[in-house]
Amino acid sequence: MAEPVRFRNAGALAAGAQALLYANAAIAALAAALLFVGWYDQSGPAALLAIAELALYVGCAIVFLIWLYRVSSNARALGARDMMVSPGWAVGWYFVPLANLGMPYVTMRDLWKASAKPLLKLRHLMTFT
């Protein structure tokens, strides 16, 4: 028999992905400003800036995909049963050509619906009718 899925906090992953995204945006803005004023060439500090931007981008993508897997797994641990996409495929659809144009949307839509249902149940229980 399969072991039941347990809830694991995803807050630290979300904060990490957000911080990496902000850092990547700052590096990109710096590179754009240097390009605008004409100080950006393909050697020296500009190459280091490009490497830093690529490293931050890859790091952000990895942390985001780990967060996505955990959130999808948590939705099932909290009782969501009508989701179309498994946690593994929630991540995997990003790497399937052509399917990556629509299936990530389906995944996020399912996660949104699964996260809204407990709130709706809670609101129903809190109304005194």
C-alpha positions in Angstrom: 0.0 0.0 0.0 1.3 3.4 -0.9 2.4 5.7 1.9 0.0 8.7 2.3 1.2 12.0 1.1 2.0 14.4 4.0 1.9 18.2 4.0 5.3 20.0 3.9 5.6 23.7 4.2 6.4 25.5 0.9 6.8 29.0 2.3 10.6 29.0 2.3 10.7 27.8 -1.3 8.3 30.5 -2.3 10.4 33.2 -0.6 13.6 31.8 -2.2 12.1 31.8 -5.6 10.9 35.4 -5.1 14.3 36.6 -3.9 16.0 34.9 -6.9 13.5 36.5 -9.2 14.1 40.0 -7.7 17.9 39.5 -7.9 17.6 38.4 -11.5 15.5 41.5 -12.3 18.1 43.7 -10.6 21.0 42.2 -12.6 19.0 42.5 -15.9 18.2 46.2 -15.1 21.9 46.9 -14.4 22.9 45.2 -17.7 20.2 47.2 -19.5 21.4 50.5 -17.9 25.0 49.7 -18.8 24.0 48.9 -22.4 22.0 52.1 -22.6 25.0 54.3 -21.6 27.4 52.4 -23.8 29.5 50.8 -21.1 28.4 47.2 -21.9 30.7 45.2 -24.1 31.4 41.5 -24.4 34.5 41.4 -22.2 35.4 41.8 -18.5 32.6 42.8 -16.1 29.9 42.5 -18.8 30.7 38.8 -19.2 30.6 38.3 -15.4 27.3 40.1 -15.3 25.9 37.8 -18.0 27.1 34.7 -16.2 25.5 35.9 -12.9 22.3 36.6 -14.7 22.2 33.1 -16.2 23.1 31.5 -12.9 20.3 33.4 -11.2 17.8 32.5 -13.9 18.6 28.7 -13.7 18.5 28.9 -9.9 15.2 30.6 -9.9 13.8 28.0 -12.4 15.0 25.1 -10.2 13.5 26.6 -7.0 10.3 27.4 -8.8 9.9 23.8 -10.1 10.6 22.4 -6.6 8.0 24.8 -5.1 5.5 23.7 -7.8 6.0 20.0 -7.0 5.6 20.7 -3.3 2.5 22.8 -3.7 0.9 20.2 -6.0 1.7 17.5 -3.5 0.4 19.6 -0.6 -2.9 20.1 -2.4 -3.4 16.3 -2.5 -2.3 16.0 1.1 -5.0 18.5 2.1 -7.7 16.5 0.3 -7.8 17.7 -3.3 -8.9 14.7 -5.4 -10.2 16.2 -8.6 -6.9 17.5 -10.0 -6.0 16.6 -13.5 -2.2 16.7 -13.2 0.0 14.8 -10.7 2.9 16.5 -8.9 5.5 15.0 -11.2 3.7 16.1 -14.3 3.1 19.5 -12.9 6.8 19.9 -13.3 7.2 17.7 -16.3 4.8 19.6 -18.5 7.3 22.5 -18.7 9.7 20.3 -20.6 7.3 18.7 -23.2 7.3 20.6 -26.5 4.0 22.1 -27.5 2.3 20.8 -24.4 4.3 23.4 -22.4 2.1 26.0 -24.0 -1.1 24.9 -22.3 -0.5 22.3 -19.6 1.2 24.6 -17.1 -1.9 26.8 -17.2 -4.1 23.7 -16.5 -1.8 22.8 -13.6 -1.9 26.3 -12.1 -5.7 26.4 -12.6 -6.1 23.1 -10.8 -3.9 24.3 -7.9 -5.9 27.6 -7.7 -9.2 25.7 -7.5 -7.8 23.2 -5.0 -6.5 26.0 -2.8 -9.8 27.9 -3.0 -12.1 25.0 -2.0 -10.9 24.8 1.7 -11.6 28.6 2.0 -15.1 28.2 0.6 -15.8 25.3 3.0 -14.5 27.4 5.9 -16.7 30.4 4.9 -19.7 28.1 4.7 -19.1 26.7 8.1 -18.7 30.2 9.6 -22.0 31.6 8.3 -24.8 31.5 10.8 -27.9 30.7 8.7 
